[in-house]
Amino acid sequence: KAGVTQTPRYLIKTRGQQVTLSCSPISGHRSVSWYQQTPGQGLQFLFEYFSETQRNKGNFPGRFSGRQFSNSRSEMNVSTLELGDSALYLCASSSQTGRDEQFFGPGTRLTVL
Amino acid sequence: AQSVTQLGSHVSVSEGALVLLRCNYSSSVPPYLFWYVQYPNQGLQLLLKYTSAATLVKGINGFEAEFKKSETSFHLTKPSAHMSDAAEYFCAVSVPGNQFYFGTGTSLTVIP
């Protein structure tokens, strides 16, 4: 089985712009979670989608949003980018919500200038 | 509420020495516990998981972890460190119907 893929791998944006990141889960997996990873904060949970519905949400502002499509692919959008949004954004998929291990993609490195 | 605490953000060991990475968890229900490893510029890779079966769990690359309910701990060990073990290690807990909670990570340095 192919692993979790994330596109693009690297992005450079300027403050105020918006960005969309994409994640394709492992075939058959219906749960997709997004995390923000920064050196100071570690892994911060953004949200989780299961069968096109947002099931869990972390403590991030409304500028961060996501969605999941019928084929389980997921996108994450960040509007009005701030310098502090520079981070590695990781996507993880699992076959169920919560209990199964999560399989991670390589991440998208976002740099906001 | 669920949480994970990893003691020691940086750990250094000599090649061939014992690796011990500490993880304590807090959970109101029986937890599932995980250890992940992250190499530079990569995503996280599962090392091992505890799912309420055997308390001593063996994972990949010679790592193992022991679930101790009385101590709410799930420490990761490896008898003999190898240079290739240098990486960031994350402990995580999950509960039914909820998301994963990750620790802040421990950076392991292996000294030749």
Interface residues (C-beta under 8 A of the other chain):
Chain A: V4 S33 Y35 G42 L43 F45 E48 N56 G58 L90 A92 T97 G98 R99 E101 Q102 F103 F104 G105 P106 G107 R109
Chain B: Y32 F34 Y36 N41 Q42 G43 L44 Q45 L46 K49 T51 F90 S94 V95 P96 G97 N98 Q99 F100 Y101 F102 G103 T104 G105
